[in-house]
Amino acid sequence: MIAEREYFVNTQTQTETVALVNISAEKWPPRVRTYFGSLQIRSPHAGEAYAITPIHGCTGVMDLGDKRIMEYRITAREIAEDLARELNGDSGEGSYHGVFVAAGDAPTEAELLEARQRLEEFQRRLVAAADLEWERTKNPMFITDLERRAARQLGLEKPWLYDPKPLADCPVCAEKIKPGVAVCRCCGAILDREKAAQYGLVSSEERDAPRRRKAHEEKREPEPAGK
């Protein structure tokens, strides 16, 4: 990583530009450096093969104290390669997230192919690690979000790959409950009478009571007007 030093950026010299390419749909928080401030790395939209974040070179002025200053140059390629190393290494040693610095203004097919191969290799390692963990524990809580994302991007079906559904509110006590629950465990309210009766939580008479009451109300004739 580029050593960070206190300085003042001279933006008039930011003419050099290189392309930082990202082939992953992953979203990262802004990258912050003293030599360029905050930078958002672009991710490709649906249907796009890659996204480019232009990186500019910087000329800094280091404050040496006693009214002495020293100018120095950080090239755009140095900055871009520093960012690529950080992003690709975000998940530990040997990780790769599809970020690289193009040789030209746009990536070549050879560069994109190499990046896709490296990304797929890393994703398959993640899936293999998740398979071993699942075989050992059968507990989906030990499978990381990164491993699940890798399986989805590879189009794989795995027993440990699931999408947790959002919790709903009990209409009686407002406690959080799982979708499809028959009886609220907090207040005992019957939320699905058919399912509750199926598992013996309510009698068939209790299950059919609302239906019979509704039918009875529909059969009642309206009273003559004026009474």
MDAnalysis code that builds the backbone (N, CA, C; Angstrom):
import MDAnalysis as mda
import numpy as np

u = mda.Universe.empty(681, n_residues=227, atom_resindex=np.repeat(np.arange(227), 3), trajectory=True)
u.add_TopologyAttr("name", ["N", "CA", "C"] * 227)
u.add_TopologyAttr("resid", np.arange(1, 228))
u.add_TopologyAttr("resname", ["MET", "ILE", "ALA", "GLU", "ARG", "GLU", "TYR", "PHE", "VAL", "ASN", "THR", "GLN", "THR", "GLN", "THR", "GLU", "THR", "VAL", "ALA", "LEU", "VAL", "ASN", "ILE", "SER", "ALA", "GLU", "LYS", "TRP", "PRO", "PRO", "ARG", "VAL", "ARG", "THR", "TYR", "PHE", "GLY", "SER", "LEU", "GLN", "ILE", "ARG", "SER", "PRO", "HIS", "ALA", "GLY", "GLU", "ALA", "TYR", "ALA", "ILE", "THR", "PRO", "ILE", "HIS", "GLY", "CYS", "THR", "GLY", "VAL", "MET", "ASP", "LEU", "GLY", "ASP", "LYS", "ARG", "ILE", "MET", "GLU", "TYR", "ARG", "ILE", "THR", "ALA", "ARG", "GLU", "ILE", "ALA", "GLU", "ASP", "LEU", "ALA", "ARG", "GLU", "LEU", "ASN", "GLY", "ASP", "SER", "GLY", "GLU", "GLY", "SER", "TYR", "HIS", "GLY", "VAL", "PHE", "VAL", "ALA", "ALA", "GLY", "ASP", "ALA", "PRO", "THR", "GLU", "ALA", "GLU", "LEU", "LEU", "GLU", "ALA", "ARG", "GLN", "ARG", "LEU", "GLU", "GLU", "PHE", "GLN", "ARG", "ARG", "LEU", "VAL", "ALA", "ALA", "ALA", "ASP", "LEU", "GLU", "TRP", "GLU", "ARG", "THR", "LYS", "ASN", "PRO", "MET", "PHE", "ILE", "THR", "ASP", "LEU", "GLU", "ARG", "ARG", "ALA", "ALA", "ARG", "GLN", "LEU", "GLY", "LEU", "GLU", "LYS", "PRO", "TRP", "LEU", "TYR", "ASP", "PRO", "LYS", "PRO", "LEU", "ALA", "ASP", "CYS", "PRO", "VAL", "CYS", "ALA", "GLU", "LYS", "ILE", "LYS", "PRO", "GLY", "VAL", "ALA", "VAL", "CYS", "ARG", "CYS", "CYS", "GLY", "ALA", "ILE", "LEU", "ASP", "ARG", "GLU", "LYS", "ALA", "ALA", "GLN", "TYR", "GLY", "LEU", "VAL", "SER", "SER", "GLU", "GLU", "ARG", "ASP", "ALA", "PRO", "ARG", "ARG", "ARG", "LYS", "ALA", "HIS", "GLU", "GLU", "LYS", "ARG", "GLU", "PRO", "GLU", "PRO", "ALA", "GLY", "LYS"])
u.atoms.positions = np.array([
    [0.847, -1.191, 0.000],
    [0.000, 0.000, 0.000],
    [0.877, 1.234, 0.000],
    [0.441, 2.252, -0.688],
    [1.195, 3.492, -0.749],
    [1.259, 4.106, 0.635],
    [2.445, 4.529, 1.035],
    [2.590, 5.177, 2.329],
    [1.857, 6.512, 2.314],
    [1.043, 6.744, 3.344],
    [0.253, 7.970, 3.389],
    [1.031, 9.041, 4.134],
    [1.061, 10.226, 3.534],
    [1.768, 11.348, 4.133],
    [0.855, 12.566, 4.121],
    [1.081, 13.443, 5.062],
    [0.261, 14.634, 5.116],
    [0.696, 15.595, 4.021],
    [-0.262, 16.038, 3.212],
    [0.076, 16.937, 2.115],
    [-1.167, 17.643, 1.629],
    [-0.961, 18.564, 0.703],
    [-2.049, 19.286, 0.071],
    [-2.037, 18.947, -1.409],
    [-3.190, 18.501, -1.946],
    [-3.241, 18.052, -3.332],
    [-3.296, 19.240, -4.281],
    [-2.485, 19.179, -5.308],
    [-2.532, 20.171, -6.376],
    [-3.340, 19.568, -7.516],
    [-4.614, 19.917, -7.616],
    [-5.507, 19.292, -8.595],
    [-5.208, 19.730, -10.021],
    [-4.460, 20.772, -10.217],
    [-4.187, 21.245, -11.573],
    [-3.309, 20.273, -12.350],
    [-2.636, 19.355, -11.654],
    [-1.744, 18.419, -12.340],
    [-2.365, 17.033, -12.487],
    [-3.656, 16.878, -12.206],
    [-4.304, 15.571, -12.294],
    [-4.742, 15.279, -13.732],
    [-3.788, 15.170, -14.615],
    [-4.103, 14.939, -16.023],
    [-3.972, 13.467, -16.393],
    [-3.102, 12.742, -15.728],
    [-2.909, 11.324, -16.014],
    [-4.100, 10.520, -15.489],
    [-4.584, 9.572, -16.303],
    [-5.743, 8.763, -15.902],
    [-5.524, 7.315, -16.327],
    [-5.875, 6.377, -15.445],
    [-5.870, 4.958, -15.803],
    [-7.239, 4.383, -15.437],
    [-7.540, 3.211, -15.987],
    [-8.849, 2.575, -15.787],
    [-8.751, 1.472, -14.740],
    [-9.471, 1.649, -13.635],
    [-9.610, 0.595, -12.634],
    [-10.881, -0.180, -12.980],
    [-10.743, -1.435, -13.354],
    [-11.842, -2.238, -13.887],
    [-12.380, -3.172, -12.813],
    [-13.688, -3.290, -12.759],
    [-14.354, -4.177, -11.804],
    [-15.354, -5.046, -12.568],
    [-15.214, -6.375, -12.472],
    [-16.143, -7.288, -13.142],
    [-17.144, -7.899, -12.159],
    [-16.995, -7.590, -10.874],
    [-17.872, -8.153, -9.863],
    [-19.021, -7.206, -9.568],
    [-20.195, -7.770, -9.258],
    [-21.351, -6.949, -8.890],
    [-21.314, -6.539, -7.429],
    [-20.278, -6.925, -6.729],
    [-20.159, -6.591, -5.316],
    [-20.060, -5.077, -5.125],
    [-20.671, -4.587, -4.051],
    [-20.643, -3.160, -3.731],
    [-19.689, -2.938, -2.565],
    [-18.835, -1.938, -2.698],
    [-17.907, -1.600, -1.629],
    [-18.182, -0.201, -1.102],
    [-17.900, 0.034, 0.165],
    [-17.989, 1.414, 0.668],
    [-16.900, 2.257, 0.033],
    [-17.034, 3.565, 0.052],
    [-16.021, 4.433, -0.561],
    [-14.634, 4.173, 0.022],
    [-13.644, 4.255, -0.836],
    [-12.246, 4.144, -0.407],
    [-11.743, 5.535, -0.033],
    [-11.048, 5.623, 1.058],
    [-10.571, 6.915, 1.547],
    [-9.052, 6.907, 1.624],
    [-8.448, 7.920, 1.041],
    [-7.008, 8.136, 1.102],
    [-6.745, 9.617, 1.341],
    [-5.629, 9.902, 1.990],
    [-5.295, 11.314, 2.172],
    [-4.911, 11.976, 0.854],
    [-4.463, 11.179, -0.122],
    [-3.987, 11.781, -1.363],
    [-5.059, 11.964, -2.420],
    [-6.284, 11.462, -2.203],
    [-7.366, 11.817, -3.133],
    [-8.708, 12.003, -2.427],
    [-8.780, 11.787, -1.146],
    [-10.037, 11.951, -0.433],
    [-10.854, 10.676, -0.470],
    [-12.135, 10.787, -0.848],
    [-13.046, 9.640, -0.879],
    [-13.367, 9.278, -2.324],
    [-13.343, 7.989, -2.631],
    [-13.593, 7.521, -3.996],
    [-14.513, 6.308, -3.952],
    [-15.588, 6.351, -4.737],
    [-16.511, 5.224, -4.848],
    [-16.116, 4.360, -6.038],
    [-15.828, 3.092, -5.797],
    [-15.470, 2.167, -6.869],
    [-16.753, 1.717, -7.559],
    [-16.811, 1.854, -8.853],
    [-18.012, 1.523, -9.609],
    [-18.153, 0.021, -9.800],
    [-19.399, -0.449, -9.791],
    [-19.721, -1.850, -10.055],
    [-20.613, -1.921, -11.281],
    [-20.482, -2.976, -12.091],
    [-21.299, -3.072, -13.307],
    [-22.779, -3.240, -12.990],
    [-23.620, -2.601, -13.783],
    [-25.064, -2.763, -13.663],
    [-25.484, -4.061, -14.368],
    [-26.735, -4.430, -14.211],
    [-27.249, -5.642, -14.852],
    [-27.051, -5.563, -16.362],
    [-26.472, -6.597, -16.918],
    [-26.220, -6.638, -18.356],
    [-24.873, -6.098, -18.769],
    [-24.140, -5.459, -17.845],
    [-22.815, -4.929, -18.158],
    [-21.747, -5.941, -17.771],
    [-20.712, -6.057, -18.603],
    [-19.634, -7.010, -18.331],
    [-18.645, -6.471, -17.306],
    [-18.534, -5.173, -17.229],
    [-17.571, -4.575, -16.292],
    [-17.914, -3.099, -16.102],
    [-17.285, -2.510, -15.108],
    [-17.423, -1.070, -14.855],
    [-16.030, -0.487, -14.681],
    [-15.859, 0.737, -15.114],
    [-14.552, 1.407, -15.026],
    [-14.654, 2.592, -14.075],
    [-13.697, 2.660, -13.165],
    [-13.534, 3.839, -12.311],
    [-12.259, 4.543, -12.747],
    [-12.353, 5.736, -13.326],
    [-11.127, 6.443, -13.738],
    [-10.337, 6.915, -12.530],
    [-9.056, 6.655, -12.549],
    [-8.167, 7.039, -11.453],
    [-7.175, 8.083, -11.961],
    [-7.055, 9.167, -11.233],
    [-6.172, 10.256, -11.627],
    [-4.917, 10.269, -10.763],
    [-3.828, 10.736, -11.360],
    [-2.603, 10.938, -10.603],
    [-2.697, 12.188, -9.743],
    [-1.870, 12.277, -8.736],
    [-1.887, 13.424, -7.821],
    [-0.485, 13.995, -7.645],
    [-0.405, 15.267, -7.532],
    [0.814, 15.933, -7.098],
    [0.560, 16.504, -5.722],
    [1.320, 16.074, -4.766],
    [1.120, 16.523, -3.397],
    [2.201, 17.496, -2.964],
    [1.881, 18.219, -1.922],
    [2.839, 19.137, -1.318],
    [2.953, 18.766, 0.145],
    [4.079, 18.231, 0.553],
    [4.286, 17.803, 1.931],
    [4.769, 18.983, 2.765],
    [4.143, 19.141, 3.932],
    [4.530, 20.190, 4.862],
    [5.667, 19.666, 5.738],
    [6.869, 20.205, 5.566],
    [8.031, 19.766, 6.326],
    [8.233, 20.570, 7.605],
    [7.396, 21.580, 7.812],
    [7.550, 22.434, 8.981],
    [8.511, 23.580, 8.701],
    [8.505, 24.559, 9.571],
    [9.371, 25.731, 9.407],
    [9.191, 26.370, 8.040],
    [7.920, 26.362, 7.556],
    [7.566, 26.963, 6.275],
    [8.274, 26.297, 5.095],
    [8.686, 25.064, 5.287],
    [9.325, 24.324, 4.187],
    [8.317, 23.322, 3.612],
    [8.288, 23.180, 2.315],
    [7.405, 22.237, 1.645],
    [8.191, 21.433, 0.617],
    [7.622, 20.291, 0.254],
    [8.256, 19.451, -0.773],
    [7.156, 18.860, -1.639],
    [7.249, 19.063, -2.937],
    [6.292, 18.468, -3.864],
    [6.726, 17.049, -4.222],
    [5.735, 16.192, -4.418],
    [6.023, 14.832, -4.867],
    [4.858, 14.361, -5.717],
    [5.105, 13.342, -6.509],
    [4.128, 12.850, -7.472],
    [3.715, 11.434, -7.134],
    [2.394, 11.151, -7.150],
    [1.851, 9.793, -7.062],
    [1.130, 9.540, -8.378],
    [1.586, 8.558, -9.124],
    [1.000, 8.317, -10.437],
    [-0.371, 7.665, -10.311],
    [-1.170, 7.817, -11.348],
    [-2.497, 7.206, -11.361],
    [-2.393, 5.685, -11.269],
    [-1.395, 5.101, -11.914],
    [-1.243, 3.648, -11.879],
    [-0.881, 3.169, -10.479],
    [-0.051, 3.906, -9.782],
    [0.282, 3.528, -8.405],
    [-0.968, 3.533, -7.523],
    [-1.775, 4.568, -7.682],
    [-2.995, 4.660, -6.884],
    [-3.962, 3.531, -7.241],
    [-4.135, 3.272, -8.545],
    [-5.069, 2.237, -8.994],
    [-4.633, 0.852, -8.532],
    [-3.342, 0.564, -8.638],
    [-2.848, -0.743, -8.208],
    [-2.970, -0.913, -6.702],
    [-2.790, 0.169, -5.969],
    [-2.975, 0.135, -4.520],
    [-4.425, -0.201, -4.171],
    [-5.375, 0.427, -4.871],
    [-6.793, 0.154, -4.635],
    [-7.158, -1.278, -5.020],
    [-6.629, -1.747, -6.156],
    [-6.929, -3.115, -6.593],
    [-6.429, -4.134, -5.579],
    [-5.224, -3.912, -5.041],
    [-4.698, -4.829, -4.019],
    [-5.596, -4.852, -2.787],
    [-6.036, -3.674, -2.370],
    [-6.887, -3.606, -1.176],
    [-8.225, -4.301, -1.397],
    [-8.873, -4.034, -2.536],
    [-10.197, -4.611, -2.799],
    [-10.115, -6.123, -2.986],
    [-9.138, -6.580, -3.741],
    [-9.021, -8.017, -3.983],
    [-8.642, -8.776, -2.714],
    [-7.896, -8.122, -1.833],
    [-7.492, -8.767, -0.587],
    [-8.467, -8.549, 0.543],
    [-9.652, -8.056, 0.232],
    [-10.630, -7.693, 1.254],
    [-11.087, -8.886, 2.080],
    [-10.999, -10.095, 1.530],
    [-11.495, -11.289, 2.231],
    [-10.375, -12.190, 2.717],
    [-9.195, -11.628, 2.862],
    [-8.084, -12.411, 3.397],
    [-7.097, -12.839, 2.336],
    [-6.106, -13.568, 2.770],
    [-5.029, -14.004, 1.883],
    [-5.566, -14.902, 0.765],
    [-5.159, -14.600, -0.461],
    [-5.573, -15.401, -1.604],
    [-6.922, -15.039, -2.181],
    [-7.586, -14.036, -1.612],
    [-8.903, -13.664, -2.144],
    [-8.749, -12.816, -3.400],
    [-9.792, -12.819, -4.204],
    [-9.800, -12.042, -5.450],
    [-11.239, -11.676, -5.770],
    [-11.482, -10.389, -6.029],
    [-12.849, -9.931, -6.248],
    [-13.061, -9.300, -7.620],
    [-12.186, -9.609, -8.570],
    [-12.444, -9.176, -9.941],
    [-12.092, -7.732, -10.226],
    [-11.133, -7.164, -9.513],
    [-10.718, -5.782, -9.741],
    [-9.283, -5.778, -10.282],
    [-9.066, -5.043, -11.354],
    [-7.713, -4.975, -11.913],
    [-7.523, -3.653, -12.640],
    [-6.265, -3.343, -12.924],
    [-5.920, -2.112, -13.633],
    [-5.674, -2.460, -15.095],
    [-6.431, -1.851, -15.981],
    [-6.289, -2.124, -17.411],
    [-5.002, -1.508, -17.941],
    [-4.449, -2.133, -18.961],
    [-3.232, -1.587, -19.565],
    [-3.532, -0.332, -20.367],
    [-4.734, -0.254, -20.922],
    [-5.127, 0.914, -21.713],
    [-6.321, 1.625, -21.118],
    [-7.016, 2.364, -21.970],
    [-8.184, 3.115, -21.509],
    [-9.376, 2.210, -21.197],
    [-9.376, 1.011, -21.763],
    [-10.450, 0.039, -21.531],
    [-9.823, -1.355, -21.476],
    [-10.435, -2.301, -20.777],
    [-9.857, -3.640, -20.673],
    [-9.935, -4.395, -21.993],
    [-8.943, -5.209, -22.248],
    [-8.949, -6.058, -23.431],
    [-9.690, -7.354, -23.114],
    [-10.050, -8.103, -24.142],
    [-10.724, -9.385, -23.922],
    [-9.832, -10.337, -23.137],
    [-8.516, -10.282, -23.392],
    [-7.591, -11.156, -22.664],
    [-7.565, -10.792, -21.181],
    [-7.567, -9.503, -20.873],
    [-7.582, -9.072, -19.475],
    [-8.864, -9.488, -18.778],
    [-9.996, -9.325, -19.472],
    [-11.274, -9.716, -18.889],
    [-11.349, -11.221, -18.667],
    [-10.841, -12.003, -19.623],
    [-10.865, -13.456, -19.500],
    [-10.035, -13.900, -18.297],
    [-8.859, -13.324, -18.154],
    [-8.000, -13.682, -17.013],
    [-8.683, -13.330, -15.691],
    [-9.317, -12.137, -15.635],
    [-9.998, -11.725, -14.406],
    [-11.165, -12.665, -14.088],
    [-11.937, -13.055, -15.106],
    [-13.066, -13.963, -14.876],
    [-12.579, -15.319, -14.367],
    [-11.485, -15.810, -14.929],
    [-10.941, -17.095, -14.499],
    [-10.469, -17.036, -13.052],
    [-9.793, -15.952, -12.699],
    [-9.316, -15.796, -11.320],
    [-10.483, -15.659, -10.343],
    [-11.502, -14.910, -10.749],
    [-12.665, -14.737, -9.878],
    [-13.410, -16.056, -9.686],
    [-13.594, -16.805, -10.776],
    [-14.279, -18.094, -10.666],
    [-13.485, -19.068, -9.801],
    [-12.172, -19.054, -9.939],
    [-11.329, -19.939, -9.127],
    [-11.498, -19.617, -7.641],
    [-11.516, -18.331, -7.313],
    [-11.698, -17.932, -5.918],
    [-13.089, -18.324, -5.423],
    [-14.112, -18.110, -6.251],
    [-15.473, -18.464, -5.844],
    [-15.619, -19.963, -5.628],
    [-14.988, -20.775, -6.447],
    [-15.076, -22.227, -6.273],
    [-14.350, -22.668, -5.001],
    [-13.298, -21.980, -4.629],
    [-12.637, -22.290, -3.359],
    [-13.564, -21.972, -2.187],
    [-14.293, -20.874, -2.310],
    [-15.246, -20.521, -1.259],
    [-16.343, -21.574, -1.135],
    [-16.867, -22.027, -2.268],
    [-17.928, -23.040, -2.259],
    [-17.410, -24.356, -1.686],
    [-16.181, -24.715, -2.035],
    [-15.604, -25.956, -1.505],
    [-15.447, -25.873, 0.014],
    [-15.043, -24.712, 0.521],
    [-14.912, -24.542, 1.972],
    [-16.278, -24.637, 2.644],
    [-17.309, -24.075, 2.003],
    [-18.662, -24.149, 2.558],
    [-19.176, -25.589, 2.554],
    [-18.864, -26.344, 1.503],
    [-19.273, -27.753, 1.439],
    [-18.669, -28.553, 2.593],
    [-17.392, -28.310, 2.880],
    [-16.737, -29.016, 3.978],
    [-17.363, -28.647, 5.323],
    [-17.660, -27.371, 5.489],
    [-18.282, -26.929, 6.749],
    [-19.672, -27.531, 6.902],
    [-20.414, -27.584, 5.814],
    [-21.762, -28.165, 5.859],
    [-21.703, -29.660, 6.170],
    [-20.746, -30.357, 5.579],
    [-20.594, -31.783, 5.843],
    [-20.239, -32.031, 7.308],
    [-19.504, -31.097, 7.899],
    [-19.075, -31.261, 9.284],
    [-20.164, -30.907, 10.289],
    [-20.921, -29.832, 10.028],
    [-21.850, -29.310, 11.039],
    [-23.323, -29.386, 10.660],
    [-23.626, -29.381, 9.352],
    [-25.017, -29.291, 8.875],
    [-25.735, -28.064, 9.460],
    [-24.986, -27.040, 9.738],
    [-25.543, -25.822, 10.328],
    [-25.333, -24.653, 9.361],
    [-26.405, -24.094, 8.788],
    [-26.239, -22.998, 7.825],
    [-25.666, -21.730, 8.447],
    [-25.693, -21.620, 9.782],
    [-25.152, -20.436, 10.431],
    [-23.643, -20.332, 10.265],
    [-22.986, -21.447, 9.952],
    [-21.536, -21.442, 9.776],
    [-21.124, -21.150, 8.337],
    [-22.086, -20.973, 7.449],
    [-21.802, -20.614, 6.063],
    [-21.826, -19.094, 5.952],
    [-20.766, -18.515, 5.408],
    [-20.661, -17.057, 5.360],
    [-21.456, -16.482, 4.187],
    [-21.774, -15.203, 4.300],
    [-22.468, -14.519, 3.202],
    [-21.618, -14.522, 1.942],
    [-20.307, -14.425, 2.099],
    [-19.408, -14.443, 0.943],
    [-19.494, -15.781, 0.222],
    [-19.580, -16.872, 0.957],
    [-19.693, -18.198, 0.351],
    [-21.036, -18.376, -0.343],
    [-22.102, -17.859, 0.268],
    [-23.413, -17.944, -0.379],
    [-23.433, -17.131, -1.673],
    [-22.841, -15.942, -1.634],
    [-22.805, -15.101, -2.830],
    [-22.010, -15.785, -3.945],
    [-20.925, -16.471, -3.578],
    [-20.125, -17.186, -4.575],
    [-20.942, -18.286, -5.238],
    [-21.711, -19.027, -4.448],
    [-22.538, -20.103, -5.012],
    [-23.596, -19.552, -5.940],
    [-24.210, -18.430, -5.564],
    [-25.235, -17.830, -6.432],
    [-24.627, -17.353, -7.734],
    [-23.479, -16.713, -7.669],
    [-22.859, -16.194, -8.880],
    [-22.389, -17.308, -9.805],
    [-22.082, -18.467, -9.233],
    [-21.706, -19.625, -10.049],
    [-22.923, -20.407, -10.515],
    [-24.113, -20.029, -10.060],
    [-25.333, -20.717, -10.460],
    [-25.462, -22.104, -9.874],
    [-24.937, -22.322, -8.650],
    [-24.957, -23.641, -8.029],
    [-26.122, -23.762, -7.053],
    [-26.664, -24.984, -6.931],
    [-27.684, -25.295, -5.943],
    [-27.020, -26.070, -4.808],
    [-27.097, -25.512, -3.600],
    [-26.464, -26.140, -2.452],
    [-27.466, -26.240, -1.302],
    [-27.375, -27.318, -0.493],
    [-28.307, -27.444, 0.635],
    [-28.135, -26.338, 1.665],
    [-26.951, -25.736, 1.725],
    [-26.706, -24.664, 2.689],
    [-27.024, -23.284, 2.118],
    [-27.472, -23.242, 0.885],
    [-27.773, -21.963, 0.246],
    [-29.247, -21.645, 0.443],
    [-29.519, -20.660, 1.222],
    [-30.906, -20.287, 1.473],
    [-30.975, -18.782, 1.665],
    [-32.168, -18.238, 1.451],
    [-32.422, -16.815, 1.651],
    [-33.417, -16.670, 2.799],
    [-32.969, -16.198, 3.949],
    [-33.901, -16.039, 5.069],
    [-35.001, -15.046, 4.740],
    [-36.241, -15.408, 5.074],
    [-37.365, -14.529, 4.794],
    [-37.518, -13.506, 5.918],
    [-37.945, -12.304, 5.604],
    [-38.123, -11.293, 6.651],
    [-39.234, -11.690, 7.614],
    [-39.078, -11.297, 8.868],
    [-40.084, -11.604, 9.879],
    [-41.294, -10.690, 9.711],
    [-42.458, -11.215, 10.099],
    [-43.692, -10.435, 10.063],
    [-44.084, -10.044, 11.481],
    [-45.081, -9.184, 11.600],
    [-45.587, -8.760, 12.902],
    [-46.864, -9.529, 13.228],
    [-46.938, -10.052, 14.447],
    [-48.177, -10.691, 14.890],
    [-49.263, -9.621, 14.956],
    [-50.434, -9.853, 14.344],
    [-51.490, -8.834, 14.352],
    [-52.097, -8.604, 15.732],
    [-51.805, -9.498, 16.692],
    [-52.380, -9.358, 18.034],
    [-51.402, -8.672, 18.990],
    [-50.187, -9.210, 19.081],
    [-49.224, -8.673, 20.050],
    [-48.090, -7.882, 19.406],
    [-48.003, -7.900, 18.069],
    [-46.992, -7.143, 17.317],
    [-45.579, -7.679, 17.487],
    [-45.411, -8.861, 18.068],
    [-44.087, -9.469, 18.153],
    [-43.677, -10.005, 16.780],
    [-42.366, -10.100, 16.553],
    [-41.851, -10.599, 15.286],
    [-42.055, -12.113, 15.207],
    [-42.618, -12.566, 14.081],
    [-42.843, -13.993, 13.872],
    [-42.413, -14.371, 12.468],
    [-42.128, -15.656, 12.271],
    [-41.756, -16.149, 10.955],
    [-42.991, -16.216, 10.050],
    [-42.823, -16.002, 8.749],
    [-43.968, -16.130, 7.827],
    [-44.534, -17.553, 7.857],
    [-45.864, -17.676, 7.817],
    [-46.501, -18.981, 7.773],
    [-46.719, -19.637, 9.113],
    [-46.431, -18.919, 10.207],
    [-46.632, -19.495, 11.542],
    [-48.130, -19.662, 11.807],
    [-48.515, -20.818, 12.386],
    [-49.931, -21.090, 12.659],
    [-50.395, -20.439, 13.955],
    [-49.522, -20.465, 14.975],
    [-49.878, -19.916, 16.284],
    [-48.717, -19.060, 16.779],
    [-49.015, -17.858, 17.224],
    [-47.973, -16.977, 17.750],
    [-47.448, -17.562, 19.056],
    [-46.161, -17.735, 19.169],
    [-45.583, -18.329, 20.373],
    [-45.560, -17.341, 21.545],
    [-45.761, -16.058, 21.236],
    [-45.717, -15.051, 22.300],
    [-47.070, -14.891, 22.990],
    [-48.126, -14.738, 22.177],
    [-49.442, -14.478, 22.775],
    [-50.429, -15.623, 22.568],
    [-50.070, -16.625, 21.745],
    [-50.955, -17.763, 21.523],
    [-52.062, -17.518, 20.524],
    [-52.035, -16.377, 19.840],
    [-53.067, -16.079, 18.855],
    [-52.993, -17.072, 17.699],
    [-54.164, -17.552, 17.248],
    [-54.221, -18.479, 16.127],
    [-54.200, -17.665, 14.839],
    [-53.154, -17.814, 14.062],
    [-52.964, -17.019, 12.847],
    [-53.365, -17.785, 11.593],
    [-53.282, -19.109, 11.625],
    [-53.674, -19.944, 10.487],
    [-54.430, -21.147, 11.046],
    [-55.777, -21.078, 11.050],
    [-56.582, -22.119, 11.675],
    [-56.455, -23.462, 10.956],
    [-56.346, -23.428, 9.621],
    [-56.227, -24.681, 8.865],
    [-54.961, -25.423, 9.274],
    [-53.852, -24.703, 9.317],
    [-52.581, -25.332, 9.692],
    [-52.600, -25.748, 11.163],
    [-53.176, -24.914, 12.024],
    [-53.243, -25.240, 13.450],
    [-54.058, -26.508, 13.675],
    [-55.177, -26.660, 12.938],
    [-56.001, -27.867, 13.074],
    [-55.275, -29.083, 12.520],
    [-54.519, -28.884, 11.448],
    [-53.790, -29.991, 10.826],
    [-52.808, -30.624, 11.804],
    [-52.219, -29.810, 12.663],
    [-51.226, -30.320, 13.613],
    [-51.799, -30.472, 15.023],
    [-53.146, -30.443, 15.132],
    [-53.787, -30.700, 16.406],
    [-53.687, -29.579, 17.414],
    [-53.419, -28.375, 16.939],
    [-53.312, -27.241, 17.856],
    [-54.677, -26.658, 18.182],
    [-55.664, -26.861, 17.304],
    [-57.052, -26.472, 17.575],
    [-57.940, -27.597, 17.065],
    [-59.172, -27.667, 17.585],
    [-60.105, -28.698, 17.130],
    [-60.704, -28.284, 15.792],
    [-61.302, -29.252, 15.110],
    [-61.943, -28.954, 13.835],
    [-63.100, -27.990, 14.011],
    [-63.783, -28.093, 15.198],
    [-64.874, -27.164, 15.456],
    [-64.362, -25.733, 15.557],
    [-63.246, -25.556, 16.255],
    [-62.654, -24.222, 16.371],
    [-62.178, -23.718, 15.014],
    [-61.666, -24.645, 14.220],
    [-61.177, -24.262, 12.890],
    [-62.315, -23.747, 12.027],
    [-63.458, -24.440, 12.091],
    [-64.571, -24.087, 11.209],
    [-65.481, -23.011, 11.783],
    [-65.242, -22.585, 13.019],
    [-66.131, -21.603, 13.654],
    [-66.229, -20.308, 12.860],
    [-65.151, -19.700, 12.428],
    [-65.276, -18.458, 11.661],
    [-66.050, -18.652, 10.364],
    [-65.873, -19.804, 9.716],
    [-66.569, -20.069, 8.465],
    [-68.075, -20.198, 8.693],
    [-68.449, -20.921, 9.776],
    [-69.872, -21.083, 10.076],
    [-70.502, -19.751, 10.458],
    [-69.763, -18.943, 11.228],
    [-70.291, -17.648, 11.633],
    [-70.526, -16.751, 10.426],
    [-69.588, -16.776, 9.492],
    [-69.737, -15.958, 8.288],
    [-70.933, -16.416, 7.465],
    [-71.087, -17.755, 7.315],
    [-72.227, -18.295, 6.547],
    [-73.545, -17.929, 7.206],
    [-73.572, -17.956, 8.536],
    [-74.798, -17.609, 9.253],
    [-75.177, -16.146, 9.032],
    [-74.165, -15.271, 9.059],
    [-74.422, -13.847, 8.854],
    [-74.914, -13.570, 7.441],
    [-74.397, -14.317, 6.461],
    [-74.820, -14.117, 5.077],
    [-76.258, -14.572, 4.864],
    [-76.721, -15.582, 5.665],
    [-78.079, -16.089, 5.505],
    [-79.117, -15.201, 6.164],
    [-78.701, -14.389, 7.108],
    [-79.650, -13.533, 7.785],
    [-80.254, -12.537, 6.802],
    [-81.574, -12.487, 6.825],
    [-82.260, -11.566, 5.896],
    [-82.240, -10.172, 6.478],
    [-82.057, -9.145, 5.656],
    [-82.084, -7.779, 6.189],
    [-83.470, -7.419, 6.656],
    [-83.524, -6.631, 7.742],
    [-84.808, -6.216, 8.290],
    [-85.468, -5.229, 7.340],
    [-86.852, -5.248, 7.276],
    [-87.547, -4.305, 6.385],
    [-87.233, -2.864, 6.752],
    [-87.145, -2.026, 5.780],
    [-86.837, -0.624, 6.021],
    [-87.951, 0.025, 6.830],
    [-87.617, 0.914, 7.722],
    [-88.569, 1.655, 8.541],
    [-88.776, 1.045, 9.884],
    [-88.278, -0.169, 10.140],
    [-88.435, -0.776, 11.458],
    [-87.320, -0.322, 12.360],
])
